[in-house]
Amino acid sequence: MTQPQSTISKKSGSISLRHYVAGSIVTLLALLIGVALSSRNTHAPSVQEYYSLMESRIGYWLILGNTRHCGLYPKGQLLPFPISKAHRAMEKKLHARLSLPAGSRVLDAGAGSGHVAMYMARQGIRVQAIDITPHHIVDARRTVEKNGLGDWIQVAEGDYHDLSAFSDSSFDGIYTMETFVHADDPKKALAEFWRVLKPGGVLVMHEGDFNRDSEKLRDVLRLSHCGNTLREGQYRELITKTGFVDYDLEDLSDQVLPLWRFFGVLGYIPYKVLRVFGLQDRAINVMAGVETWLNWKDGRYISVRAVKPQ
Ligand SMILES: C[S@@+](CC[C@H](N)C(=O)[O-])C[C@H]1O[C@@H](n2cnc3c(N)ncnc32)[C@H](O)[C@@H]1O
């Protein structure tokens, strides 16, 4: 197979500031309509319920182009634009952390609409993408085909807690891009990652590492199905207990701040208004944006890398 060429950056880089502002305003309007129509959200939604909310669908589509992860920025940058450039920078970082040669086969555990997988494929990596949310799978298949990457990326519906569809030692690498935060049983998922990785295989996780006991973030974590997120700092313990070696952690919090600051500023007034009426939990993404920004010290953004020994 000839290595696919990188073609998206020019196109996506041309998205203007006007696009983001218009997108953000439409998102807020959709959100207010959603709030008016919805009932009080007192339960803990499943992953699929969270991603199926009108607010999630519209927000991720309009503001993030359905790439559902943070952008990576130079330290000290104030504004998050262009967001697509920062998305590609984060994917580049993950690819560098995997440090696998072209031709390697990796598992994208929680692939969303497939944008990370497409970045990997363009570097000559073969990707098995799985996701638990049906409409993300439909979107990933369509996007992968549209970009002519069908020979490089297989897309399947699946839960990373149960990888029985894949045999032992079948991947050179596994990555999670902001999806392990949703794990109901992190130990079980890691045991599965271990099983399907080849000896010498690499695991890289780009994740939020929140303080689960944070009073301020409790509702955000519950409503976005991150309620079982690890205790802050627990990654090392869990990953090394699974048997992985060469554990390495990079704290990227400063480099993801511009986008969260943008969400925080954009959502601040609508969020405060909703709070006055006790309606804030009907707008989980606005709540997450504002509360995460206001309580930045109650979490961090990390890149974790570990290796299954030979
Ligand atoms: C924040 S999005 C990230 C998507 C993608 N990695 C990206 O960066 O665009 C999290 C994704 O993880 C998926 N997910 C959550 N729990 C999962 C599980 N147990 N198994 C597979 N996918 C899961 C969700 O459906 C969602 O698509």
The ligand as an SDF file (V2000), in Angstrom:
LIG
                    3D

 27 29  0  0  0  0  0  0  0  0999 V2000
  -14.1130   12.6380   23.9250 C   0  0  0  0  0  0  0  0  0  0  0  0
  -14.5310   11.4500   22.7310 S   0  0  0  0  0  0  0  0  0  0  0  0
  -12.9660   11.2270   21.8960 C   0  0  0  0  0  0  0  0  0  0  0  0
  -13.1360   10.6530   20.5080 C   0  0  0  0  0  0  0  0  0  0  0  0
  -11.8380   10.5680   19.7060 C   0  0  0  0  0  0  0  0  0  0  0  0
  -10.8270    9.8220   20.4240 N   0  0  0  0  0  0  0  0  0  0  0  0
  -11.3460   11.9340   19.3620 C   0  0  0  0  0  0  0  0  0  0  0  0
  -10.3020   12.3140   19.9180 O   0  0  0  0  0  0  0  0  0  0  0  0
  -11.9700   12.6190   18.5530 O   0  0  0  0  0  0  0  0  0  0  0  0
  -14.6540    9.9260   23.6490 C   0  0  0  0  0  0  0  0  0  0  0  0
  -15.0960    8.7490   22.7940 C   0  0  0  0  0  0  0  0  0  0  0  0
  -14.9020    7.5540   23.5490 O   0  0  0  0  0  0  0  0  0  0  0  0
  -15.9960    6.6920   23.2600 C   0  0  0  0  0  0  0  0  0  0  0  0
  -16.0700    5.7180   24.3640 N   0  0  0  0  0  0  0  0  0  0  0  0
  -16.3490    5.9660   25.6640 C   0  0  0  0  0  0  0  0  0  0  0  0
  -16.3200    4.8290   26.3870 N   0  0  0  0  0  0  0  0  0  0  0  0
  -16.0050    3.8360   25.5200 C   0  0  0  0  0  0  0  0  0  0  0  0
  -15.8240    2.4330   25.6560 C   0  0  0  0  0  0  0  0  0  0  0  0
  -15.9970    1.8130   26.8390 N   0  0  0  0  0  0  0  0  0  0  0  0
  -15.4700    1.7160   24.5690 N   0  0  0  0  0  0  0  0  0  0  0  0
  -15.3230    2.3230   23.3600 C   0  0  0  0  0  0  0  0  0  0  0  0
  -15.4970    3.6580   23.1640 N   0  0  0  0  0  0  0  0  0  0  0  0
  -15.8330    4.4070   24.2260 C   0  0  0  0  0  0  0  0  0  0  0  0
  -17.1760    7.6340   23.1440 C   0  0  0  0  0  0  0  0  0  0  0  0
  -18.2510    7.0380   22.4690 O   0  0  0  0  0  0  0  0  0  0  0  0
  -16.5430    8.7950   22.3790 C   0  0  0  0  0  0  0  0  0  0  0  0
  -16.6310    8.6050   20.9910 O   0  0  0  0  0  0  0  0  0  0  0  0
  1  2  1  0
  2  3  1  0
  2 10  1  0
  3  4  1  0
  4  5  1  0
  5  6  1  0
  5  7  1  0
  7  8  2  0
  7  9  1  0
 10 11  1  0
 11 12  1  0
 11 26  1  0
 12 13  1  0
 13 14  1  0
 13 24  1  0
 14 15  1  0
 14 23  1  0
 15 16  2  0
 16 17  1  0
 17 18  1  0
 17 23  2  0
 18 19  1  0
 18 20  2  0
 20 21  1  0
 21 22  2  0
 22 23  1  0
 24 25  1  0
 24 26  1  0
 26 27  1  0
M  CHG  2   2   1   9  -1
M  END
$$$$
